[in-house]
């Protein structure tokens, strides 16, 4: 009889973890687009202030606008920028094109592209880390959680600019793997870090509360 109750309890815990996974992964994966767009917009705007960069700023802006209406044309435009534009624009365009592929019908190709960028020593930081974060976000549904965790581990400590996103994704992968204690520990680390964005800290607190019941 005790074994039966243990099995029921285990099933309930697994169901609760699955529900949390389904709920919170959408928030985090959805943030990928915002991260890229915000980063790209910031770099594009700063560079656009320089007269010599006006042309490239316009090219990037036009390609970014296409992402809302025609992904295929946007990818082609971004690939063109990646091939011959100024370094900052070229690297962002390369990341954005791969992210668009991952969002669309070529998810595997897009994730592979992001992984390639993350491992390319010719790409500047924090772009390599950003690519690694996006590769984890788009690949988390299909890859083994332990692989995601291993790739993110180097990004989870200061001074990496993306460490908070890396921690959140690490906790999500731990949750997917069913490792509740590890996930709680990582979420607590994120919730207690006063340097983390307030929205992330609040989300971590909410998940901690949900996992603690």
ROMARZA-245003 format. One record per residue (C-alpha): x negated, y negated, z; residue in three letters. Coordinates in nm, 2 decimals, m for minus. Example, Ala and Ser with C-alpha at 12.3 -4.5 7.8 and 13.67 -1.06 7.14 Angstrom:
# ROMARZA-245003
     east    north       up   residuo
    m1.23     0.45     0.78       ala
    m1.37     0.11     0.71       ser
//
This chain:
# ROMARZA-245003
     east    north       up   residuo
     0.00     0.00     0.00       unk
    m0.29    m0.24     0.09       unk
    m0.44    m0.18    m0.26       unk
    m0.11    m0.28    m0.42       unk
    m0.10    m0.60    m0.23       unk
    m0.46    m0.67    m0.32       unk
    m0.39    m0.62    m0.69       unk
    m0.09    m0.85    m0.67       unk
    m0.29    m1.12    m0.49       unk
    m0.57    m1.09    m0.75       unk
    m0.31    m1.12    m1.03       unk
    m0.17    m1.44    m0.87       unk
    m0.52    m1.59    m0.84       unk
    m0.60    m1.51    m1.20       unk
    m0.27    m1.66    m1.32       unk
    m0.34    m1.98    m1.12       unk
    m0.69    m2.01    m1.27       unk
    m0.55    m1.95    m1.62       unk
    m0.29    m2.22    m1.57       unk
    m0.55    m2.47    m1.44       unk
    m0.78    m2.38    m1.74       unk
    m0.50    m2.44    m1.99       unk
    m0.40    m2.77    m1.82       unk
    m0.74    m2.94    m1.77       unk
    m0.93    m2.82    m2.07       unk
    m0.71    m3.04    m2.29       unk
    m0.80    m3.35    m2.09       unk
    m1.17    m3.29    m2.12       unk
    m1.19    m3.17    m2.48       unk
    m0.96    m3.46    m2.58       unk
    m1.22    m3.70    m2.42       unk
    m1.48    m3.59    m2.68       unk
    m1.33    m3.82    m2.94       unk
    m1.32    m4.11    m2.71       unk
    m1.68    m4.06    m2.60       unk
    m1.81    m4.06    m2.96       unk
    m1.59    m4.35    m3.08       unk
    m1.68    m4.56    m2.78       unk
    m2.05    m4.49    m2.82       unk
    m2.04    m4.55    m3.19       unk
    m1.84    m4.87    m3.15       unk
    m2.09    m5.00    m2.89       unk
    m2.39    m4.93    m3.11       unk
    m2.22    m5.05    m3.42       unk
    m2.11    m5.37    m3.26       unk
    m2.46    m5.45    m3.12       unk
    m2.63    m5.38    m3.45       unk
    m2.36    m5.57    m3.64       unk
    m2.47    m5.88    m3.47       unk
    m2.80    m5.87    m3.65       unk
    m2.77    m6.00    m4.00       unk
    m2.99    m5.73    m4.15       unk
    m2.75    m5.46    m4.02       unk
    m2.43    m5.61    m4.14       unk
    m2.40    m5.38    m4.44       unk
    m2.46    m5.07    m4.24       unk
    m2.22    m5.18    m3.97       unk
    m1.95    m5.23    m4.24       unk
    m2.02    m4.88    m4.39       unk
    m1.99    m4.72    m4.05       unk
    m1.67    m4.91    m3.96       unk
    m1.52    m4.80    m4.29       unk
    m1.61    m4.44    m4.23       unk
    m1.48    m4.46    m3.88       unk
    m1.15    m4.60    m4.01       unk
    m1.12    m4.31    m4.25       unk
    m1.13    m4.06    m3.96       unk
    m0.77    m4.16    m3.88       unk
    m0.63    m4.10    m4.23       unk
    m0.85    m3.87    m4.43       unk
    m1.10    m3.65    m4.24       unk
    m1.26    m3.50    m4.56       unk
    m1.34    m3.85    m4.70       unk
    m1.46    m3.96    m4.36       unk
    m1.70    m3.66    m4.33       unk
    m1.83    m3.74    m4.68       unk
    m1.88    m4.10    m4.59       unk
    m2.05    m4.02    m4.26       unk
    m2.27    m3.76    m4.43       unk
    m2.38    m4.04    m4.67       unk
    m2.46    m4.27    m4.38       unk
    m2.65    m3.99    m4.20       unk
    m2.86    m3.94    m4.51       unk
    m2.98    m4.30    m4.58       unk
    m2.87    m4.54    m4.31       unk
    m3.06    m4.71    m4.02       unk
    m3.16    m4.46    m3.75       unk
    m2.89    m4.55    m3.50       unk
    m2.61    m4.54    m3.75       unk
    m2.75    m4.23    m3.91       unk
    m2.77    m4.03    m3.59       unk
    m2.42    m4.14    m3.48       unk
    m2.28    m4.06    m3.82       unk
    m2.43    m3.72    m3.81       unk
    m2.27    m3.65    m3.47       unk
    m1.94    m3.79    m3.57       unk
    m1.93    m3.58    m3.89       unk
    m2.00    m3.26    m3.70       unk
    m1.74    m3.35    m3.44       unk
    m1.48    m3.41    m3.71       unk
    m1.55    m3.07    m3.86       unk
    m1.52    m2.91    m3.52       unk
    m1.18    m3.08    m3.47       unk
    m1.06    m2.96    m3.81       unk
    m1.06    m2.64    m4.00       unk
    m1.44    m2.58    m3.98       unk
    m1.47    m2.55    m3.60       unk
    m1.75    m2.30    m3.61       unk
    m1.94    m2.51    m3.86       unk
    m1.89    m2.83    m3.66       unk
    m2.01    m2.67    m3.34       unk
    m2.31    m2.52    m3.51       unk
    m2.39    m2.87    m3.65       unk
    m2.37    m3.03    m3.31       unk
    m2.60    m2.76    m3.16       unk
    m2.85    m2.83    m3.44       unk
    m2.84    m3.20    m3.36       unk
    m2.88    m3.13    m2.99       unk
    m3.20    m2.93    m3.06       unk
    m3.35    m3.17    m3.32       unk
    m3.65    m3.35    m3.16       unk
    m3.63    m3.61    m3.43       unk
    m3.29    m3.73    m3.28       unk
    m3.32    m3.98    m3.00       unk
    m3.18    m3.94    m2.65       unk
    m2.91    m3.98    m2.55       unk
    m2.78    m3.87    m2.89       unk
    m2.91    m3.52    m2.84       unk
    m2.74    m3.49    m2.51       unk
    m2.42    m3.63    m2.65       unk
    m2.43    m3.36    m2.93       unk
    m2.48    m3.09    m2.67       unk
    m2.19    m3.22    m2.46       unk
    m1.96    m3.22    m2.77       unk
    m2.08    m2.87    m2.88       unk
    m1.98    m2.74    m2.53       unk
    m1.65    m2.92    m2.54       unk
    m1.55    m2.79    m2.88       unk
    m1.70    m2.44    m2.83       unk
    m1.57    m2.37    m2.48       unk
    m1.27    m2.19    m2.59       unk
    m1.46    m1.94    m2.80       unk
    m1.80    m1.90    m2.64       unk
    m1.90    m1.71    m2.33       unk
    m1.87    m1.94    m2.02       unk
    m2.22    m1.84    m1.91       unk
    m2.37    m1.96    m2.24       unk
    m2.19    m2.29    m2.20       unk
    m2.32    m2.33    m1.84       unk
    m2.68    m2.24    m1.94       unk
    m2.69    m2.50    m2.22       unk
    m2.54    m2.77    m2.00       unk
    m2.76    m2.71    m1.70       unk
    m3.05    m2.94    m1.81       unk
    m2.80    m3.22    m1.86       unk
    m2.64    m3.21    m1.52       unk
    m2.91    m3.41    m1.33       unk
    m3.02    m3.78    m1.32       unk
    m3.12    m3.97    m1.52       unk
    m2.93    m3.80    m1.80       unk
    m2.66    m4.05    m1.92       unk
    m2.41    m3.76    m1.98       unk
    m2.46    m3.58    m1.65       unk
    m2.11    m3.64    m1.53       unk
    m1.95    m3.50    m1.85       unk
    m2.20    m3.20    m1.82       unk
    m2.09    m3.13    m1.47       unk
    m1.72    m3.15    m1.55       unk
    m1.77    m2.91    m1.84       unk
    m1.98    m2.68    m1.63       unk
    m1.70    m2.66    m1.37       unk
    m1.45    m2.59    m1.64       unk
    m1.66    m2.31    m1.78       unk
    m1.70    m2.17    m1.43       unk
    m1.32    m2.19    m1.39       unk
    m1.28    m2.01    m1.72       unk
    m1.52    m1.74    m1.60       unk
    m1.31    m1.69    m1.29       unk
    m1.59    m1.81    m1.06       unk
    m1.38    m2.02    m0.82       unk
    m1.64    m2.08    m0.56       unk
    m1.89    m2.21    m0.81       unk
    m1.63    m2.43    m0.98       unk
    m1.52    m2.58    m0.64       unk
    m1.89    m2.65    m0.56       unk
    m1.94    m2.83    m0.89       unk
    m1.62    m3.02    m0.87       unk
    m1.71    m3.13    m0.52       unk
    m2.05    m3.25    m0.64       unk
    m1.87    m3.46    m0.91       unk
    m1.60    m3.59    m0.67       unk
    m1.86    m3.70    m0.41       unk
    m2.09    m3.88    m0.65       unk
    m2.01    m4.25    m0.63       unk
    m2.19    m4.32    m0.96       unk
    m1.94    m4.09    m1.15       unk
    m1.66    m4.26    m1.33       unk
    m1.35    m4.30    m1.11       unk
    m1.13    m4.11    m1.35       unk
    m1.36    m3.81    m1.33       unk
    m1.38    m3.82    m0.95       unk
    m1.00    m3.84    m0.93       unk
    m0.96    m3.55    m1.17       unk
    m1.22    m3.35    m0.97       unk
    m1.03    m3.42    m0.64       unk
    m0.70    m3.31    m0.80       unk
    m0.85    m2.98    m0.93       unk
    m1.02    m2.92    m0.59       unk
    m0.68    m2.96    m0.42       unk
    m0.52    m2.72    m0.67       unk
    m0.79    m2.46    m0.63       unk
    m0.78    m2.48    m0.26       unk
    m0.41    m2.36    m0.23       unk
//
